[in-house]
Amino acid sequence: MRALTVDVQESAGRILCCTIFRPGGRKLLAKGHVLSDEDIRLLQTEGMQQVWVTELEEGEIGEDDAVMAVAEAMCCGSVEIRLAAGGRANLVATADCCTLVDDDLLKQINCASSVVIATVSNYRFVRAGERVATIKSAPFAVAQSHLEAILSILQERGAILQARPIRDPGVGVLYTDPVHGDRARTLFESVVRTRIERFSGNLRYSLTAVEEEEQVARSLQHLLRTKPAAILIASTTAPAGPEDVIGRALVRLGAQVERFLAPVEPGNLMMLSYKDDVPIISAPCCFRSAKANVLDLLLPPMLAKYRISGWEIACLGHGGLLN
């Protein structure tokens, strides 16, 4: 990038090196702005004869073109790209969605000095219109070789950020108690409904059951027939592990226990299972309060039909202390 002073009438298509202010201190044109014929007339009206500009040299890409290229390569799903001032592109959700972020790939790209990316956190629920990422370039220009290296990595590794839309987010709920399932419904229903609706979900169907293996398995089978995005087991008791009543009922149902124990507080005693593609999650004590717990981390990807693995739950420990 080469900086030089040129006559205003010869500055069309060049990039301003510094912000230009009116005599009263009001901004006229911002640093990094590409001058147009209309800008030239404006500057002449203000009495300016010369401006300090930059021009691209061979092997350089302008900041706007660079951030747009990276933005297009780094994301997929329900998101649109909006170019902003100063060599910046913003990614904005076009629907209620859950963001999935490849943290290792993000770190690799951000090791480059010419372009940096900031995203929302992994598994974050965002509403339509919210910003999910920003890409920022070094001022004015990026070396073409640097940009090509970044785009090559993205082409090989795939998207850094996915914005998975939340569609048909019906949730089934099973309330269980050792004596009477209606007791669990009375205790938890208001909090359960509030939490589901917080993430654009809806309570599709709910049942109650006494915590007895056969009854729990039969109730879960009924809920599965409603084809929910996920099933929550709201129990008044804490499981000792997959060998307790809830775990045995899941095995009887033919579900696969994916993970017991989460490195998240509150919510350590979470148990996640899958029956075919439907996640079934038991998280005792997490239904008593609307305060953040493991359900707030897991519901958004579940409602977006993303299959969370036991390994991914193990990775929640960094940032898993929620209060």
N, C-alpha and C positions, 0 to 999 in steps of 0.2 A: 504494500500500500504506500502510495507516494502522496505527500501533502504539498500543496502549492497555493499561491494566491492568484486568482484570475479575475478578469473583468466580469461584472455581473452579467452582461449580455452574452458572455461566452460560457456560462456556468450550467446550462441545461444538461441534465443527466448526470451531474457530478454530485458527490456526497459531502454534506457540510461537516467540517471538522469540529465545529463548536456551535453551541446554541446562540442564536441571534435574538437580542432583546430590543424592544422599542425604548426610546429615551425615558419613558416613565417606569421602566422595569418590567413591563409585561412581555411575556415570551412571544416572539414572532415566528421563529422556525427552530425546531429542535435539532440538536446534534444527531448526525446520522441520517437526516432527511435527504432524500433524493430530489434535487431541484428540478422543477418543471417550468414550462414557459409562463404559467400563471404566477409561480413563485418569483420569477425574474421581474415581472411587472410589479409585483408587490414590493420587492426590494428597491426597485427604482423609484417607486412612489415614496418610499421611506428615505430616499436620498442617498442610498448606498451605491458606491461605484465599484467596489471590489469585495470579494468574499474569499474566505479561507476554506478550501475544499480538498478532498482526497480523490484519487482515482485508482481503480484496480490495476494491478500489474499482471503480467503473464503468470498463470498458475494460481490465481486467486479467484475466490467465489464471494460475491457480495453476501453480507450478513443475513439479509432476508431470504435469499435463495438457499443459503446453507441451512437455516433453521427449518424452513419449509421441507427441505429434502429429508432431514432427520425426523421431523414430526411425522411425515407420511410413512416412513419406514419403521418407526418404533411403536406404533399403536394399531389396534384393531378393535372392532366391535362398535358399540353405540357411542361414537365420539366424533366430533368435528374439529377441524383445525382453524384457528383464528389468528391471523398475523397481527402482531402488536408493534408498537413503536420500539426503536432501540435494539433491533436484532433479536426479537423475541416472538415465539409462537406459543399460543395457549391451546391446550386440548380441553374441550368442554363436552360434558356428557349430554347426549341427545335424548336419553331416557333414564328412568330410575334404574340403577345398575350396581353391580359389585365390581370393584377394581381388583385385578390380579396383577401383581408386580413381580417381575423376575429380578430379585435384588442383586444377585451375582452379576447379571448382565448390566444392570444399571451402574454398579460400581465400576465395571470394566470400561464402560463408555465415559463415565465421569472422570476417569484417569487422564483422558485427553484434555489438553489445555485450551482447545479452540471452541468446544461446544460442551455445555453442561445441561443436565436434565434434573428437574425436581418433580417428584410425583407425590400423590397422597399415599397413605400406607396400604400395605397388602390387605386384601379382604375388606376394604373400606366400602361402606354403603354410601352412595352419592345420589342425589336427586338430579333430574334433568335440569340443565342450565348451570350446574356447578363445574368449576374448573378442576380437572383431575391431574394435569401436568403442565409444566412450563419448560420450554427449550430456549436457552439463551446462548447467543454467539459471542465470541470475542468482538470488540468494537470494529465495525466497518467491513471486515473481510476475514475469510478463513482460507488457509492454504488448501488448494484442490486436493492435494495428496492426503491431507489430514481428513478431509470430508469423505474421500473415497474409502479410506481405511475404516472409518466409522460405519459407513453404509455397507461395506463388505461384511463386517462383523454382524450387523443387524440382518443382513440377507442370509447369513449362515445360521444364526442362532434364533431368529424369529423376533416377535414383538416383545418389547420390554413391558408394555402395559396393555392389558385386555380390559375392556369395559363390557362386561357381560350383562345384558339386559335382564331385568327381573320380569318374567312373563308367566302367567298362570301360577301365581305364588300361593296356592292353597296349602294350608298346613293342617294336619290332623293332630289331635291332642288326646292322650290317654291319661286320665287322672287316676292314681292308684293310692291305696291306703291299706294297711294290714287288717282293718276292721270294716271300713265302709268307704268306697270310692267317692261318694258324694261329699265326704268331708274334705278330700283333696280339691274337688272342684270349688267348693265354697271358699277354701283358703286361697287358691291360686288363680281362679279364672280371670279376675280383673287384671292382674299383672301379666298373665300370659297373653291376653288379648292386646293389651297396650304394647307389649314388646313385639309381637308379630306385626302389628300395624305400623310400628316405628320404621320397619324396613319394607314398607309397601306390600306386606303380605296380608292374607286374610285367613281367618279361622274357618276352615272348610267344614270340619265335622269334629265332634268331640264325644268321648265315651268315658265311663267310669268303670273301675274294676277293683275287686278285692285283690290284694297281692298274693295271688295263688297262681302257680305256674300255668295251669291249663286255662284258667280264665283270662290271664294277661295275654297269652298267646292267641286265644280266640278273638279277643278284643282288637289286638293289633291286626289280625287277618281282616276283620271288618273294615278297619281304617284304611288298609292297603287297597281295598276295592274302590275307594273314592279317588284313587290315583293322585295322592298329594305330592307336593314338592318335597315335603319332609314330615316326619312324625316326631312329636315331642312326648316324652313320658314324664309327667309331672308327679313325682312320688313324694309322699310325706316322710319316707325313710331313706337313709343313705346306704348305697350298696357296699358290700364288702369286696366285691369283685364280680367277674363274669360268672362265678359259681353260685351267686345268690338267686333269688326268685326271678328277678327281671332278666338276668343273664341266661338262666335256664329256659325261660319262656322264649327268649330270642332264638336260642338253639332249636327249641321245639318248632318254632316258626320256620326254621330254615335260613335264618339270617346269619351273616358273617360278622363276628365282633372284630371291628377294625382297630379299636384302641380303648383301653381303660386307663384312666389317669391322664390329666392334662397339666402341663406346667403353667397353669393360669390360676390366679387368686383374685376373686372367688371363682370356684368351679373346678377344683382339683379332681373331684370324684366323678367327672364326666365319663360316660361310656357311649361310644359311637359304634353303631352297627349299620350294615346295609342289607336290605332285602332286595335283591336285584339292584336297581339303580336308586332305590328310595332310602335316604339316610334316616335312621332312627336313633334319636339321641336322648339319653337319660342324664339329667344333670340335677341331682337332688340339692335342695336349698337354693337353687338359682331361680326358682319360681316364686319365692317369697317376697322379693324386692325388685323394684325397677332399676336399682343401681347397676352399673356396668359389671358384667361377669362373662364367663366363657361363652354364653349363648350369644352375646353381642358380637363376638368374633366369628362365630360359626354360622349363624343364621343367614347373613348376607350371601356368602358363597353357596349355601344350600339352596336358597330361594332362586339363585341364578343358575341352578342345575349344574354346579361344579362339584365333582367328587373329591372331597378332601381325604387325603391319605393319613395314615397313622404317623408317617414321617413328618408331614406338614404340621400336624398337631404338636409333635415333639419340638418343632421349631418355634412355637409360640412363646417359649420361655423368655426370650429377649423382648421385653415390653409386656410380659404376661402378668406383671404385678399391677392390677387395675385400681387398687385403692390402698 
